[in-house]
Amino acid sequence: MSSKLVLVLAKTIQVLKNSTIYADNYFTSIQLVEFLRDKYQCRYVGTARPNRIGNPPLMSKKEMEKKSTPRGTLDYVSCNGVFAMCWKDNKQVTVLSSDAGVEPLSTAKRWNKDTRKKVEIQCPAVIKEYNGKMGGIDKSDMLTHLYKTPMKSRRWYIRLYGYIIDLCTSNAWVLYKRDAIALLEKPMPLKDFQLKISTFTRTYKNRPTRMLRNTPEPFVLPRWICNVCKVALCLNDSRNCFQDFHAAPLPHRPLRPHRTQRPLHQ
């Protein structure tokens, strides 16, 4: 099901050939990578679960997560244009790719609990590329889970409602932080931002009055009006009532009697 979702979204790309799709381990599988490469000539980079990459001769998770195995250790294999790799960060990271590989190797800074400072470990090119493209998604997940709305319920839609609130709040904070930095102001932390929103909503205790009243025959006036005829008509992409109104013959109207002008001075 997850792979089908990627294929459905991939068809919305205007030029799918020679494009690169990035996804996390929920969607990645060896069958998806090979299908995109063979049918659409589309590249793919994504983290993967160990049970979805086939059986490549890589280090096992047990060996990779041993204390004797230093951080930055990697093992990889490539076959038929598909690259599989496992890399040790805080824990094992498995990657499938038909685009980037190991080289060029670079370094990444990670916190070391033993030395109480940041140390540099080797980082393959595919990890750098994946983090650069998926950084926004991972950051959004992190911000959403920092201060979650407490909604304990067995009903799935209640939890979904709480997640939507947290997601909207974190997105609003990102926009606020961007504007504050542009104005050379110090932005408030995410926690204070959420508290300010909750405090603001509590100030309105009464229900707001309705602007529209229930009328038996509501009258809606179009926004456009003719300067000559002083008639309001519809004008949008699907309707042009001005053209129909002016092209139609005018109905017969009785002429008013002509008033003679009286002289100003008799």
C-alpha positions in Angstrom: 0.0 0.0 0.0 2.8 2.4 0.9 4.6 1.7 -2.4 1.4 2.3 -4.4 1.0 5.7 -2.7 4.5 6.7 -4.0 3.6 5.6 -7.5 0.4 7.6 -7.4 2.2 10.8 -6.3 5.0 10.2 -8.7 2.6 10.4 -11.6 1.9 14.0 -10.7 5.5 15.0 -11.5 5.6 16.7 -14.9 9.0 15.3 -15.9 9.4 12.0 -14.1 12.3 10.8 -16.2 15.7 11.5 -14.6 14.0 12.9 -11.4 14.8 11.8 -7.9 12.3 10.8 -5.3 13.1 10.9 -1.6 11.1 9.0 1.1 11.5 7.5 4.5 11.5 3.9 5.6 7.7 3.6 5.6 7.6 3.7 1.8 11.0 2.3 0.7 11.3 -1.2 -0.7 13.6 -2.9 -3.2 10.7 -3.6 -5.5 9.7 0.1 -5.6 13.3 1.2 -6.4 13.6 -1.3 -9.2 10.2 -0.5 -10.6 10.8 3.2 -10.8 14.2 2.7 -12.4 13.0 0.2 -15.0 9.6 1.7 -16.0 10.1 5.5 -15.5 13.9 5.8 -15.4 13.4 7.6 -12.1 16.0 7.6 -9.3 15.2 6.9 -5.7 16.8 7.6 -2.3 15.4 6.6 1.0 15.9 4.9 4.3 14.6 1.4 4.5 13.6 -1.2 7.0 16.0 -4.3 7.1 13.2 -6.7 6.1 12.5 -4.7 2.9 15.9 -4.7 1.2 16.1 -8.4 0.3 19.0 -10.3 1.6 22.2 -8.4 0.8 25.4 -9.5 2.4 25.6 -6.6 4.9 26.5 -6.4 8.6 23.6 -7.5 10.8 21.9 -5.2 13.1 23.3 -7.0 16.1 26.9 -6.6 14.9 26.3 -3.0 13.9 24.9 -1.9 17.2 27.7 -3.5 19.3 29.6 -1.1 21.6 32.8 -2.2 19.9 31.6 -1.0 16.6 32.5 2.7 16.3 30.1 5.3 15.0 30.5 6.0 11.4 31.0 2.4 10.4 29.4 1.5 7.1 28.9 -1.5 5.0 27.4 -1.4 1.5 26.8 -3.5 -1.6 25.6 -2.5 -5.2 23.9 -4.7 -7.8 22.1 -3.8 -11.0 22.2 -0.1 -10.3 20.7 -0.4 -6.8 22.8 0.6 -3.9 22.2 -0.8 -0.4 24.0 0.4 2.7 23.9 0.2 6.5 25.6 3.0 8.5 25.9 3.4 12.3 24.8 6.7 13.7 23.1 6.6 17.1 21.7 3.3 15.8 21.8 1.5 12.5 20.6 3.4 9.4 19.7 1.4 6.3 19.5 3.1 3.0 18.4 2.1 -0.5 19.4 4.3 -3.5 19.6 4.3 -7.2 21.2 7.7 -7.3 23.9 8.6 -4.8 26.4 6.2 -3.2 29.1 6.3 -0.6 31.6 8.6 -2.2 32.6 11.3 -1.7 33.0 10.6 2.0 32.6 13.6 4.3 32.3 14.1 8.1 29.4 14.8 10.4 29.5 16.1 14.0 27.8 14.0 16.6 27.6 14.3 20.4 29.8 11.9 22.4 28.5 11.0 25.8 31.8 9.7 27.1 33.9 12.8 26.2 31.0 15.3 26.7 31.7 17.0 23.4 31.1 16.8 19.7 33.2 14.5 17.6 33.5 14.0 13.9 32.5 10.7 12.2 32.6 9.7 8.6 29.4 10.2 6.7 28.7 8.8 3.2 27.4 11.0 0.4 23.9 9.3 0.3 23.3 10.3 3.9 24.2 13.9 3.2 21.9 14.0 0.2 19.0 12.4 2.1 19.3 14.7 5.0 19.4 17.7 2.7 16.2 16.8 1.0 14.3 15.3 3.9 15.4 17.8 6.5 12.1 19.7 6.4 10.0 16.6 7.0 12.1 15.4 9.9 12.1 18.8 11.4 8.4 19.0 11.2 8.0 15.7 12.9 10.4 16.8 15.7 8.6 20.1 16.3 5.2 18.3 16.3 6.3 15.8 19.0 8.0 18.3 21.2 4.9 19.6 23.0 2.0 17.4 21.9 -1.6 18.2 22.6 -2.8 15.8 25.4 -5.7 14.0 23.8 -6.0 10.5 25.2 -8.6 8.6 23.3 -9.1 5.3 21.6 -10.9 6.9 18.7 -8.5 7.5 15.9 -10.0 10.7 14.7 -9.6 12.4 18.1 -5.8 11.7 17.9 -5.8 12.9 14.3 -7.4 16.1 15.4 -4.8 16.7 18.0 -2.0 16.0 15.5 -3.5 18.6 13.1 -3.5 21.2 15.8 0.1 20.5 16.7 1.1 20.5 13.0 -0.6 23.9 12.4 0.9 25.4 15.5 4.5 24.3 14.6 4.1 25.5 11.0 2.8 28.9 12.3 5.8 29.1 14.6 8.2 28.4 11.7 6.7 31.3 9.7 6.7 33.6 12.8 10.4 32.8 13.4 11.3 33.5 9.8 9.5 36.9 9.9 11.0 37.8 13.3 14.5 37.2 12.1 13.8 39.3 9.0 12.7 42.1 11.3 15.9 41.7 13.4 13.8 40.6 16.4 14.4 37.8 18.8 11.8 35.1 18.2 10.1 33.4 21.2 10.6 29.7 21.7 8.0 27.2 20.5 6.7 26.5 24.0 6.0 30.2 24.7 4.4 30.6 21.2 2.0 27.8 22.0 1.2 29.2 25.4 0.5 32.6 23.9 -1.9 31.1 21.4 -3.8 29.2 24.2 -3.9 32.4 26.3 -5.3 34.4 23.4 -8.1 31.9 22.7 -9.2 32.0 26.3 -9.8 35.7 26.3 -12.8 35.3 24.1 -15.4 33.7 26.4 -18.6 34.7 24.6 -19.7 33.3 21.3 -19.1 35.8 18.4 -22.2 37.3 16.9 -23.2 36.1 13.4 -22.6 38.5 10.6 -25.2 36.9 8.4 -28.9 36.7 9.4 -31.3 34.1 8.3 -33.7 35.7 5.7 -36.4 33.9 3.8 -35.2 35.3 0.5 -31.5 36.4 0.7 -30.4 38.9 -1.8 -26.9 38.6 -3.2 -25.6 41.5 -5.3 -22.8 40.7 -7.8 -19.5 42.5 -7.4 -19.4 43.8 -11.0 -21.7 46.6 -12.3 -22.0 48.3 -15.7 -21.1 52.0 -15.6 -23.5 52.8 -18.4 -26.6 50.7 -17.5 -26.0 50.5 -13.8 -26.8 46.8 -13.8 -25.0 44.3 -11.6 -24.3 41.1 -13.4 -22.1 38.0 -13.0 -18.6 38.0 -14.5 -16.2 35.0 -13.9 -14.4 32.3 -15.7 -17.5 30.3 -16.5 -20.1 33.0 -17.0 -20.2 36.4 -18.7 -23.7 37.8 -18.2 -22.6 41.3 -19.5 -22.2 40.0 -23.0 -25.6 38.2 -22.9 -27.3 41.2 -21.4 -26.0 43.7 -23.9 -26.5 41.4 -26.9 -30.1 40.7 -26.1 -32.8 43.1 -27.5 -34.1 45.6 -25.0 -37.7 45.0 -23.8 -40.4 47.5 -24.9 -40.7 50.3 -22.4 -43.3 53.0 -22.6 -41.8 56.4 -23.3 -42.2 59.0 -20.6 -43.8 62.3 -21.7 -41.4 64.9 -22.6 -41.2 67.8 -20.1 -40.9 71.2 -21.6 -38.5 73.5 -20.0 -39.9 76.5 -18.3 -38.1 79.8 -18.8 -36.2 81.0 -15.8 -37.8 84.5 -16.0 -41.2 85.0 -17.3 
